[in-house]
Amino acid sequence: MRLALILSLAVLVGLSGCATKKYQWNDYERKLYEAYKDPSQVEALKIRLEETTSALEASDQKVPPGLYAELGTLYLEEGSVDKAKIYYAKERDAWPESKTLMDSLINNLNSREKKLGQDKK
């Protein structure tokens, strides 16, 4: 009886270490580090994030939290406000807990565009 209990516990512990990955991050962490270390790598990060998010969407897998927002920020930094808003909206829709922050970013960008439009008149 005791041997069966010990064996059962050993199997349970062994199987608990076989958890599957919840999200497919690919090489995001490494590419992000490279881009922070060497700003000339930002374009490579953006391309890799686009590839990753497109592949995950095509295979009906959930995009990990923050990837859409990171991609939106990269577009914003290069001046592509409309693309930034698209990716912020995707982040908000995929991750409801980010709704407040993403809506705030989108509203801020809309306000800034509106103000710039009025200043040009």
N, CA, C and O atoms as CSV, one atom per row, in Angstrom:
chain,resi,resn,atom,element,x,y,z
A,1,MET,N,N,0.825,-1.196,0.000
A,1,MET,CA,C,0.000,0.000,0.000
A,1,MET,C,C,0.868,1.257,0.000
A,1,MET,O,O,0.627,2.203,-0.751
A,2,ARG,N,N,1.875,1.240,0.856
A,2,ARG,CA,C,2.758,2.401,0.952
A,2,ARG,C,C,3.538,2.598,-0.355
A,2,ARG,O,O,3.736,3.729,-0.798
A,3,LEU,N,N,3.972,1.509,-0.960
A,3,LEU,CA,C,4.699,1.572,-2.225
A,3,LEU,C,C,3.811,2.161,-3.326
A,3,LEU,O,O,4.277,2.951,-4.147
A,4,ALA,N,N,2.538,1.777,-3.341
A,4,ALA,CA,C,1.602,2.297,-4.340
A,4,ALA,C,C,1.409,3.803,-4.164
A,4,ALA,O,O,1.328,4.540,-5.147
A,5,LEU,N,N,1.335,4.254,-2.919
A,5,LEU,CA,C,1.176,5.678,-2.632
A,5,LEU,C,C,2.411,6.458,-3.094
A,5,LEU,O,O,2.287,7.503,-3.734
A,6,ILE,N,N,3.583,5.953,-2.770
A,6,ILE,CA,C,4.827,6.618,-3.166
A,6,ILE,C,C,4.949,6.648,-4.689
A,6,ILE,O,O,5.335,7.664,-5.267
A,7,LEU,N,N,4.621,5.542,-5.325
A,7,LEU,CA,C,4.684,5.469,-6.781
A,7,LEU,C,C,3.686,6.439,-7.419
A,7,LEU,O,O,4.007,7.108,-8.401
A,8,SER,N,N,2.489,6.512,-6.862
A,8,SER,CA,C,1.471,7.436,-7.379
A,8,SER,C,C,1.926,8.883,-7.248
A,8,SER,O,O,1.757,9.680,-8.170
A,9,LEU,N,N,2.507,9.219,-6.094
A,9,LEU,CA,C,3.007,10.576,-5.884
A,9,LEU,C,C,4.152,10.899,-6.841
A,9,LEU,O,O,4.235,12.013,-7.357
A,10,ALA,N,N,5.029,9.937,-7.077
A,10,ALA,CA,C,6.151,10.147,-7.994
A,10,ALA,C,C,5.649,10.405,-9.416
A,10,ALA,O,O,6.163,11.279,-10.113
A,11,VAL,N,N,4.650,9.646,-9.836
A,11,VAL,CA,C,4.075,9.836,-11.168
A,11,VAL,C,C,3.397,11.200,-11.254
A,11,VAL,O,O,3.539,11.903,-12.254
A,12,LEU,N,N,2.665,11.575,-10.212
A,12,LEU,CA,C,1.978,12.862,-10.183
A,12,LEU,C,C,2.973,14.014,-10.263
A,12,LEU,O,O,2.769,14.960,-11.024
A,13,VAL,N,N,4.039,13.938,-9.487
A,13,VAL,CA,C,5.069,14.978,-9.516
A,13,VAL,C,C,5.738,15.022,-10.885
A,13,VAL,O,O,5.993,16.102,-11.420
A,14,GLY,N,N,6.019,13.870,-11.443
A,14,GLY,CA,C,6.651,13.806,-12.762
A,14,GLY,C,C,5.791,14.412,-13.853
A,14,GLY,O,O,6.298,15.115,-14.727
A,15,LEU,N,N,4.500,14.147,-13.811
A,15,LEU,CA,C,3.598,14.676,-14.829
A,15,LEU,C,C,3.326,16.163,-14.655
A,15,LEU,O,O,3.040,16.859,-15.629
A,16,SER,N,N,3.410,16.651,-13.432
A,16,SER,CA,C,3.155,18.076,-13.211
A,16,SER,C,C,4.247,18.936,-13.835
A,16,SER,O,O,4.024,20.122,-14.082
A,17,GLY,N,N,5.404,18.376,-14.091
A,17,GLY,CA,C,6.485,19.112,-14.738
A,17,GLY,C,C,6.362,19.134,-16.247
A,17,GLY,O,O,7.226,19.687,-16.927
A,18,CYS,N,N,5.314,18.550,-16.782
A,18,CYS,CA,C,5.140,18.461,-18.237
A,18,CYS,C,C,4.086,19.446,-18.739
A,18,CYS,O,O,3.350,19.145,-19.679
A,19,ALA,N,N,4.014,20.588,-18.131
A,19,ALA,CA,C,3.013,21.570,-18.534
A,19,ALA,C,C,3.324,22.105,-19.928
A,19,ALA,O,O,4.483,22.309,-20.289
A,20,THR,N,N,2.272,22.325,-20.696
A,20,THR,CA,C,2.464,22.883,-22.031
A,20,THR,C,C,2.560,24.399,-21.942
A,20,THR,O,O,2.051,25.012,-21.003
A,21,LYS,N,N,3.216,24.995,-22.925
A,21,LYS,CA,C,3.324,26.446,-22.963
A,21,LYS,C,C,1.969,27.019,-23.337
A,21,LYS,O,O,1.316,26.547,-24.268
A,22,LYS,N,N,1.555,28.045,-22.600
A,22,LYS,CA,C,0.252,28.638,-22.836
A,22,LYS,C,C,0.247,29.542,-24.074
A,22,LYS,O,O,-0.743,29.608,-24.803
A,23,TYR,N,N,1.359,30.232,-24.294
A,23,TYR,CA,C,1.451,31.162,-25.414
A,23,TYR,C,C,2.720,30.911,-26.210
A,23,TYR,O,O,3.707,30.394,-25.688
A,24,GLN,N,N,2.679,31.281,-27.472
A,24,GLN,CA,C,3.831,31.132,-28.355
A,24,GLN,C,C,4.553,32.477,-28.445
A,24,GLN,O,O,4.126,33.366,-29.183
A,25,TRP,N,N,5.642,32.624,-27.697
A,25,TRP,CA,C,6.384,33.884,-27.656
A,25,TRP,C,C,7.483,33.936,-28.708
A,25,TRP,O,O,8.000,35.012,-29.010
A,26,ASN,N,N,7.846,32.783,-29.270
A,26,ASN,CA,C,8.966,32.686,-30.205
A,26,ASN,C,C,10.205,33.325,-29.587
A,26,ASN,O,O,10.524,33.041,-28.433
A,27,ASP,N,N,10.902,34.171,-30.318
A,27,ASP,CA,C,12.138,34.760,-29.791
A,27,ASP,C,C,11.930,36.219,-29.368
A,27,ASP,O,O,12.848,37.034,-29.461
A,28,TYR,N,N,10.731,36.535,-28.908
A,28,TYR,CA,C,10.382,37.905,-28.534
A,28,TYR,C,C,11.354,38.497,-27.513
A,28,TYR,O,O,11.847,39.610,-27.695
A,29,GLU,N,N,11.626,37.762,-26.455
A,29,GLU,CA,C,12.473,38.296,-25.387
A,29,GLU,C,C,13.876,38.633,-25.902
A,29,GLU,O,O,14.427,39.683,-25.575
A,30,ARG,N,N,14.438,37.746,-26.696
A,30,ARG,CA,C,15.783,37.973,-27.235
A,30,ARG,C,C,15.789,39.162,-28.193
A,30,ARG,O,O,16.683,40.006,-28.130
A,31,LYS,N,N,14.795,39.232,-29.080
A,31,LYS,CA,C,14.724,40.339,-30.040
A,31,LYS,C,C,14.499,41.676,-29.328
A,31,LYS,O,O,15.063,42.695,-29.726
A,32,LEU,N,N,13.681,41.671,-28.282
A,32,LEU,CA,C,13.433,42.893,-27.528
A,32,LEU,C,C,14.717,43.373,-26.856
A,32,LEU,O,O,15.038,44.561,-26.886
A,33,TYR,N,N,15.443,42.441,-26.253
A,33,TYR,CA,C,16.717,42.785,-25.617
A,33,TYR,C,C,17.697,43.353,-26.645
A,33,TYR,O,O,18.371,44.349,-26.385
A,34,GLU,N,N,17.771,42.712,-27.812
A,34,GLU,CA,C,18.676,43.188,-28.862
A,34,GLU,C,C,18.302,44.598,-29.314
A,34,GLU,O,O,19.180,45.424,-29.566
A,35,ALA,N,N,17.002,44.876,-29.417
A,35,ALA,CA,C,16.552,46.200,-29.849
A,35,ALA,C,C,16.855,47.262,-28.798
A,35,ALA,O,O,17.198,48.392,-29.145
A,36,TYR,N,N,16.732,46.913,-27.516
A,36,TYR,CA,C,17.078,47.869,-26.460
A,36,TYR,C,C,18.580,48.125,-26.431
A,36,TYR,O,O,19.031,49.250,-26.219
A,37,LYS,N,N,19.333,47.071,-26.646
A,37,LYS,CA,C,20.789,47.170,-26.612
A,37,LYS,C,C,21.326,47.912,-27.841
A,37,LYS,O,O,22.268,48.698,-27.739
A,38,ASP,N,N,20.725,47.659,-28.985
A,38,ASP,CA,C,21.177,48.248,-30.244
A,38,ASP,C,C,19.947,48.758,-31.004
A,38,ASP,O,O,19.269,47.974,-31.669
A,39,PRO,N,N,19.652,50.057,-30.916
A,39,PRO,CA,C,18.451,50.606,-31.549
A,39,PRO,C,C,18.326,50.333,-33.050
A,39,PRO,O,O,17.232,50.439,-33.604
A,40,SER,N,N,19.425,49.987,-33.707
A,40,SER,CA,C,19.318,49.663,-35.134
A,40,SER,C,C,18.571,48.344,-35.346
A,40,SER,O,O,18.218,48.013,-36.477
A,41,GLN,N,N,18.329,47.593,-34.278
A,41,GLN,CA,C,17.628,46.312,-34.362
A,41,GLN,C,C,16.110,46.446,-34.183
A,41,GLN,O,O,15.388,45.450,-34.219
A,42,VAL,N,N,15.632,47.681,-33.989
A,42,VAL,CA,C,14.197,47.891,-33.762
A,42,VAL,C,C,13.377,47.424,-34.962
A,42,VAL,O,O,12.315,46.825,-34.793
A,43,GLU,N,N,13.858,47.690,-36.156
A,43,GLU,CA,C,13.129,47.262,-37.356
A,43,GLU,C,C,13.018,45.737,-37.407
A,43,GLU,O,O,11.976,45.202,-37.786
A,44,ALA,N,N,14.085,45.042,-37.028
A,44,ALA,CA,C,14.059,43.572,-36.998
A,44,ALA,C,C,13.042,43.079,-35.971
A,44,ALA,O,O,12.346,42.092,-36.209
A,45,LEU,N,N,12.956,43.763,-34.834
A,45,LEU,CA,C,11.963,43.412,-33.812
A,45,LEU,C,C,10.557,43.600,-34.367
A,45,LEU,O,O,9.695,42.737,-34.199
A,46,LYS,N,N,10.332,44.727,-35.027
A,46,LYS,CA,C,9.005,45.006,-35.583
A,46,LYS,C,C,8.613,43.944,-36.611
A,46,LYS,O,O,7.486,43.448,-36.599
A,47,ILE,N,N,9.530,43.604,-37.484
A,47,ILE,CA,C,9.255,42.581,-38.503
A,47,ILE,C,C,8.947,41.241,-37.841
A,47,ILE,O,O,8.013,40.546,-38.242
A,48,ARG,N,N,9.728,40.883,-36.836
A,48,ARG,CA,C,9.522,39.601,-36.141
A,48,ARG,C,C,8.176,39.579,-35.421
A,48,ARG,O,O,7.485,38.560,-35.431
A,49,LEU,N,N,7.799,40.692,-34.796
A,49,LEU,CA,C,6.501,40.756,-34.118
A,49,LEU,C,C,5.359,40.650,-35.128
A,49,LEU,O,O,4.354,39.991,-34.862
A,50,GLU,N,N,5.508,41.293,-36.280
A,50,GLU,CA,C,4.480,41.181,-37.321
A,50,GLU,C,C,4.339,39.734,-37.785
A,50,GLU,O,O,3.226,39.232,-37.948
A,51,GLU,N,N,5.475,39.068,-37.997
A,51,GLU,CA,C,5.445,37.667,-38.419
A,51,GLU,C,C,4.788,36.789,-37.353
A,51,GLU,O,O,3.959,35.932,-37.661
A,52,THR,N,N,5.169,37.017,-36.105
A,52,THR,CA,C,4.639,36.205,-35.003
A,52,THR,C,C,3.139,36.394,-34.855
A,52,THR,O,O,2.394,35.416,-34.779
A,53,THR,N,N,2.683,37.658,-34.813
A,53,THR,CA,C,1.253,37.900,-34.625
A,53,THR,C,C,0.446,37.388,-35.815
A,53,THR,O,O,-0.639,36.835,-35.631
A,54,SER,N,N,0.958,37.563,-37.029
A,54,SER,CA,C,0.245,37.067,-38.219
A,54,SER,C,C,0.129,35.547,-38.204
A,54,SER,O,O,-0.930,34.996,-38.505
A,55,ALA,N,N,1.217,34.877,-37.853
A,55,ALA,CA,C,1.205,33.407,-37.811
A,55,ALA,C,C,0.247,32.898,-36.743
A,55,ALA,O,O,-0.475,31.927,-36.969
A,56,LEU,N,N,0.235,33.541,-35.589
A,56,LEU,CA,C,-0.666,33.119,-34.515
A,56,LEU,C,C,-2.121,33.359,-34.901
A,56,LEU,O,O,-2.979,32.513,-34.649
A,57,GLU,N,N,-2.400,34.504,-35.510
A,57,GLU,CA,C,-3.765,34.790,-35.957
A,57,GLU,C,C,-4.211,33.775,-37.011
A,57,GLU,O,O,-5.343,33.292,-36.973
A,58,ALA,N,N,-3.327,33.458,-37.941
A,58,ALA,CA,C,-3.660,32.515,-39.017
A,58,ALA,C,C,-3.952,31.117,-38.487
A,58,ALA,O,O,-4.752,30.381,-39.065
A,59,SER,N,N,-3.300,30.753,-37.381
A,59,SER,CA,C,-3.512,29.416,-36.816
A,59,SER,C,C,-4.505,29.429,-35.652
A,59,SER,O,O,-4.594,28.465,-34.892
A,60,ASP,N,N,-5.245,30.523,-35.521
A,60,ASP,CA,C,-6.263,30.672,-34.467
A,60,ASP,C,C,-5.707,30.473,-33.061
A,60,ASP,O,O,-6.402,29.968,-32.180
A,61,GLN,N,N,-4.454,30.871,-32.852
A,61,GLN,CA,C,-3.874,30.841,-31.508
A,61,GLN,C,C,-3.939,32.246,-30.931
A,61,GLN,O,O,-3.930,33.237,-31.661
A,62,LYS,N,N,-4.003,32.311,-29.617
A,62,LYS,CA,C,-4.073,33.610,-28.952
A,62,LYS,C,C,-2.696,34.264,-28.944
A,62,LYS,O,O,-1.697,33.634,-28.597
A,63,VAL,N,N,-2.658,35.524,-29.327
A,63,VAL,CA,C,-1.411,36.289,-29.296
A,63,VAL,C,C,-1.109,36.618,-27.835
A,63,VAL,O,O,-1.998,37.080,-27.119
A,64,PRO,N,N,0.119,36.391,-27.379
A,64,PRO,CA,C,0.463,36.640,-25.975
A,64,PRO,C,C,0.206,38.091,-25.565
A,64,PRO,O,O,0.238,38.998,-26.397
A,65,PRO,N,N,-0.045,38.292,-24.284
A,65,PRO,CA,C,-0.322,39.647,-23.804
A,65,PRO,C,C,0.858,40.579,-24.043
A,65,PRO,O,O,2.011,40.245,-23.768
A,66,GLY,N,N,0.535,41.755,-24.563
A,66,GLY,CA,C,1.547,42.785,-24.747
A,66,GLY,C,C,2.175,42.845,-26.127
A,66,GLY,O,O,2.780,43.858,-26.478
A,67,LEU,N,N,2.049,41.781,-26.924
A,67,LEU,CA,C,2.704,41.799,-28.238
A,67,LEU,C,C,2.059,42.815,-29.178
A,67,LEU,O,O,2.761,43.544,-29.879
A,68,TYR,N,N,0.729,42.866,-29.196
A,68,TYR,CA,C,0.076,43.870,-30.033
A,68,TYR,C,C,0.448,45.276,-29.568
A,68,TYR,O,O,0.731,46.151,-30.386
A,69,ALA,N,N,0.446,45.488,-28.264
A,69,ALA,CA,C,0.777,46.812,-27.728
A,69,ALA,C,C,2.216,47.193,-28.058
A,69,ALA,O,O,2.493,48.342,-28.405
A,70,GLU,N,N,3.125,46.239,-27.952
A,70,GLU,CA,C,4.527,46.502,-28.292
A,70,GLU,C,C,4.650,46.890,-29.765
A,70,GLU,O,O,5.359,47.836,-30.109
A,71,LEU,N,N,3.964,46.161,-30.620
A,71,LEU,CA,C,3.999,46.456,-32.048
A,71,LEU,C,C,3.381,47.829,-32.328
A,71,LEU,O,O,3.891,48.586,-33.155
A,72,GLY,N,N,2.291,48.143,-31.642
A,72,GLY,CA,C,1.679,49.463,-31.791
A,72,GLY,C,C,2.625,50.578,-31.381
A,72,GLY,O,O,2.693,51.616,-32.039
A,73,THR,N,N,3.347,50.365,-30.306
A,73,THR,CA,C,4.300,51.369,-29.838
A,73,THR,C,C,5.449,51.542,-30.826
A,73,THR,O,O,5.916,52.659,-31.045
A,74,LEU,N,N,5.901,50.450,-31.416
A,74,LEU,CA,C,6.960,50.551,-32.426
A,74,LEU,C,C,6.479,51.370,-33.627
A,74,LEU,O,O,7.233,52.175,-34.175
A,75,TYR,N,N,5.221,51.162,-34.033
A,75,TYR,CA,C,4.675,51.960,-35.129
A,75,TYR,C,C,4.533,53.424,-34.723
A,75,TYR,O,O,4.808,54.321,-35.521
A,76,LEU,N,N,4.111,53.665,-33.503
A,76,LEU,CA,C,3.971,55.037,-33.023
A,76,LEU,C,C,5.319,55.752,-33.025
A,76,LEU,O,O,5.410,56.916,-33.415
A,77,GLU,N,N,6.356,55.059,-32.591
A,77,GLU,CA,C,7.695,55.656,-32.552
A,77,GLU,C,C,8.205,56.032,-33.939
A,77,GLU,O,O,9.011,56.953,-34.069
A,78,GLU,N,N,7.747,55.334,-34.973
A,78,GLU,CA,C,8.173,55.682,-36.331
A,78,GLU,C,C,7.204,56.650,-37.001
A,78,GLU,O,O,7.403,57.035,-38.153
A,79,GLY,N,N,6.149,57.045,-36.274
A,79,GLY,CA,C,5.220,58.040,-36.792
A,79,GLY,C,C,3.977,57.496,-37.459
A,79,GLY,O,O,3.202,58.274,-38.017
A,80,SER,N,N,3.753,56.198,-37.426
A,80,SER,CA,C,2.566,55.584,-38.038
A,80,SER,C,C,1.446,55.489,-36.999
A,80,SER,O,O,1.187,54.428,-36.432
A,81,VAL,N,N,0.795,56.625,-36.768
A,81,VAL,CA,C,-0.217,56.715,-35.713
A,81,VAL,C,C,-1.403,55.796,-35.988
A,81,VAL,O,O,-1.896,55.137,-35.072
A,82,ASP,N,N,-1.864,55.744,-37.228
A,82,ASP,CA,C,-3.025,54.905,-37.547
A,82,ASP,C,C,-2.748,53.426,-37.281
A,82,ASP,O,O,-3.600,52.721,-36.740
A,83,LYS,N,N,-1.562,52.958,-37.660
A,83,LYS,CA,C,-1.212,51.557,-37.392
A,83,LYS,C,C,-1.077,51.324,-35.890
A,83,LYS,O,O,-1.460,50.267,-35.390
A,84,ALA,N,N,-0.539,52.296,-35.176
A,84,ALA,CA,C,-0.412,52.167,-33.721
A,84,ALA,C,C,-1.792,51.976,-33.099
A,84,ALA,O,O,-1.976,51.112,-32.241
A,85,LYS,N,N,-2.756,52.781,-33.530
A,85,LYS,CA,C,-4.111,52.673,-32.980
A,85,LYS,C,C,-4.740,51.320,-33.301
A,85,LYS,O,O,-5.472,50.762,-32.483
A,86,ILE,N,N,-4.457,50.795,-34.485
A,86,ILE,CA,C,-4.988,49.477,-34.859
A,86,ILE,C,C,-4.461,48.406,-33.907
A,86,ILE,O,O,-5.223,47.569,-33.422
A,87,TYR,N,N,-3.159,48.437,-33.642
A,87,TYR,CA,C,-2.577,47.416,-32.765
A,87,TYR,C,C,-2.973,47.625,-31.303
A,87,TYR,O,O,-3.118,46.651,-30.564
A,88,TYR,N,N,-3.148,48.867,-30.876
A,88,TYR,CA,C,-3.640,49.105,-29.518
A,88,TYR,C,C,-5.065,48.558,-29.383
A,88,TYR,O,O,-5.416,47.988,-28.350
A,89,ALA,N,N,-5.878,48.730,-30.421
A,89,ALA,CA,C,-7.247,48.192,-30.393
A,89,ALA,C,C,-7.228,46.661,-30.381
A,89,ALA,O,O,-8.042,46.037,-29.700
A,90,LYS,N,N,-6.301,46.056,-31.131
A,90,LYS,CA,C,-6.189,44.592,-31.112
A,90,LYS,C,C,-5.800,44.099,-29.719
A,90,LYS,O,O,-6.323,43.092,-29.244
A,91,GLU,N,N,-4.884,44.810,-29.068
A,91,GLU,CA,C,-4.478,44.437,-27.703
A,91,GLU,C,C,-5.673,44.529,-26.761
A,91,GLU,O,O,-5.910,43.631,-25.954
A,92,ARG,N,N,-6.419,45.616,-26.872
A,92,ARG,CA,C,-7.601,45.817,-26.026
A,92,ARG,C,C,-8.623,44.710,-26.238
A,92,ARG,O,O,-9.196,44.195,-25.277
A,93,ASP,N,N,-8.851,44.346,-27.488
A,93,ASP,CA,C,-9.851,43.324,-27.793
A,93,ASP,C,C,-9.399,41.927,-27.367
A,93,ASP,O,O,-10.211,41.115,-26.926
A,94,ALA,N,N,-8.104,41.654,-27.500
A,94,ALA,CA,C,-7.583,40.333,-27.127
A,94,ALA,C,C,-7.453,40.178,-25.619
A,94,ALA,O,O,-7.618,39.079,-25.089
A,95,TRP,N,N,-7.160,41.265,-24.932
A,95,TRP,CA,C,-6.896,41.227,-23.488
A,95,TRP,C,C,-7.737,42.295,-22.796
A,95,TRP,O,O,-7.278,43.426,-22.633
A,96,PRO,N,N,-8.964,41.956,-22.385
A,96,PRO,CA,C,-9.868,42.937,-21.774
A,96,PRO,C,C,-9.276,43.666,-20.562
A,96,PRO,O,O,-9.664,44.797,-20.270
A,97,GLU,N,N,-8.344,43.026,-19.861
A,97,GLU,CA,C,-7.756,43.688,-18.703
A,97,GLU,C,C,-6.889,44.881,-19.105
A,97,GLU,O,O,-6.528,45.696,-18.257
A,98,SER,N,N,-6.555,44.989,-20.390
A,98,SER,CA,C,-5.757,46.122,-20.863
A,98,SER,C,C,-6.635,47.234,-21.444
A,98,SER,O,O,-6.122,48.236,-21.944
A,99,LYS,N,N,-7.944,47.058,-21.379
A,99,LYS,CA,C,-8.877,47.993,-22.007
A,99,LYS,C,C,-8.666,49.435,-21.567
A,99,LYS,O,O,-8.621,50.332,-22.409
A,100,THR,N,N,-8.537,49.673,-20.279
A,100,THR,CA,C,-8.399,51.042,-19.781
A,100,THR,C,C,-7.150,51.712,-20.347
A,100,THR,O,O,-7.208,52.849,-20.814
A,101,LEU,N,N,-6.040,51.014,-20.304
A,101,LEU,CA,C,-4.790,51.583,-20.809
A,101,LEU,C,C,-4.841,51.783,-22.321
A,101,LEU,O,O,-4.464,52.844,-22.818
A,102,MET,N,N,-5.299,50.784,-23.046
A,102,MET,CA,C,-5.323,50.889,-24.508
A,102,MET,C,C,-6.297,51.973,-24.969
A,102,MET,O,O,-5.992,52.732,-25.889
A,103,ASP,N,N,-7.473,52.047,-24.331
A,103,ASP,CA,C,-8.422,53.111,-24.678
A,103,ASP,C,C,-7.827,54.483,-24.389
A,103,ASP,O,O,-8.024,55.428,-25.153
A,104,SER,N,N,-7.104,54.586,-23.291
A,104,SER,CA,C,-6.456,55.849,-22.945
A,104,SER,C,C,-5.424,56.244,-24.001
A,104,SER,O,O,-5.356,57.406,-24.403
A,105,LEU,N,N,-4.628,55.282,-24.444
A,105,LEU,CA,C,-3.632,55.569,-25.482
A,105,LEU,C,C,-4.301,55.987,-26.793
A,105,LEU,O,O,-3.882,56.950,-27.436
A,106,ILE,N,N,-5.340,55.254,-27.175
A,106,ILE,CA,C,-6.047,55.565,-28.424
A,106,ILE,C,C,-6.695,56.947,-28.336
A,106,ILE,O,O,-6.591,57.743,-29.269
A,107,ASN,N,N,-7.364,57.232,-27.214
A,107,ASN,CA,C,-8.011,58.535,-27.044
A,107,ASN,C,C,-6.991,59.665,-27.042
A,107,ASN,O,O,-7.242,60.734,-27.599
A,108,ASN,N,N,-5.843,59.431,-26.419
A,108,ASN,CA,C,-4.785,60.432,-26.402
A,108,ASN,C,C,-4.295,60.716,-27.822
A,108,ASN,O,O,-4.099,61.872,-28.198
A,109,LEU,N,N,-4.100,59.662,-28.600
A,109,LEU,CA,C,-3.656,59.844,-29.989
A,109,LEU,C,C,-4.720,60.563,-30.816
A,109,LEU,O,O,-4.391,61.419,-31.637
A,110,ASN,N,N,-5.992,60.221,-30.605
A,110,ASN,CA,C,-7.077,60.898,-31.320
A,110,ASN,C,C,-7.122,62.377,-30.962
A,110,ASN,O,O,-7.299,63.228,-31.834
A,111,SER,N,N,-6.961,62.683,-29.668
A,111,SER,CA,C,-6.970,64.080,-29.220
A,111,SER,C,C,-5.810,64.854,-29.828
A,111,SER,O,O,-5.963,66.001,-30.248
A,112,ARG,N,N,-4.658,64.218,-29.868
A,112,ARG,CA,C,-3.475,64.875,-30.431
A,112,ARG,C,C,-3.667,65.136,-31.933
A,112,ARG,O,O,-3.307,66.202,-32.434
A,113,GLU,N,N,-4.232,64.162,-32.639
A,113,GLU,CA,C,-4.489,64.355,-34.072
A,113,GLU,C,C,-5.497,65.476,-34.303
A,113,GLU,O,O,-5.345,66.288,-35.216
A,114,LYS,N,N,-6.525,65.506,-33.464
A,114,LYS,CA,C,-7.553,66.532,-33.589
A,114,LYS,C,C,-6.951,67.912,-33.338
A,114,LYS,O,O,-7.233,68.866,-34.063
A,115,LYS,N,N,-6.125,68.002,-32.309
A,115,LYS,CA,C,-5.493,69.278,-31.975
A,115,LYS,C,C,-4.552,69.719,-33.093
A,115,LYS,O,O,-4.532,70.896,-33.454
A,116,LEU,N,N,-3.783,68.799,-33.639
A,116,LEU,CA,C,-2.878,69.136,-34.739
A,116,LEU,C,C,-3.666,69.600,-35.958
A,116,LEU,O,O,-3.239,70.509,-36.670
A,117,GLY,N,N,-4.811,68.977,-36.196
A,117,GLY,CA,C,-5.664,69.377,-37.314
A,117,GLY,C,C,-6.203,70.778,-37.134
A,117,GLY,O,O,-6.305,71.526,-38.107
A,118,GLN,N,N,-6.553,71.156,-35.905
A,118,GLN,CA,C,-7.051,72.497,-35.624
A,118,GLN,C,C,-5.934,73.526,-35.709
A,118,GLN,O,O,-6.162,74.654,-36.145
A,119,ASP,N,N,-4.737,73.148,-35.298
A,119,ASP,CA,C,-3.604,74.073,-35.341
A,119,ASP,C,C,-3.218,74.423,-36.774
A,119,ASP,O,O,-2.693,75.506,-37.031
A,120,LYS,N,N,-3.475,73.511,-37.704
A,120,LYS,CA,C,-3.116,73.754,-39.101
A,120,LYS,C,C,-4.077,74.725,-39.778
A,120,LYS,O,O,-3.743,75.317,-40.804
A,121,LYS,N,N,-5.271,74.891,-39.204
A,121,LYS,CA,C,-6.288,75.767,-39.818
A,121,LYS,C,C,-5.993,77.214,-39.570
A,121,LYS,O,O,-6.744,78.082,-40.015
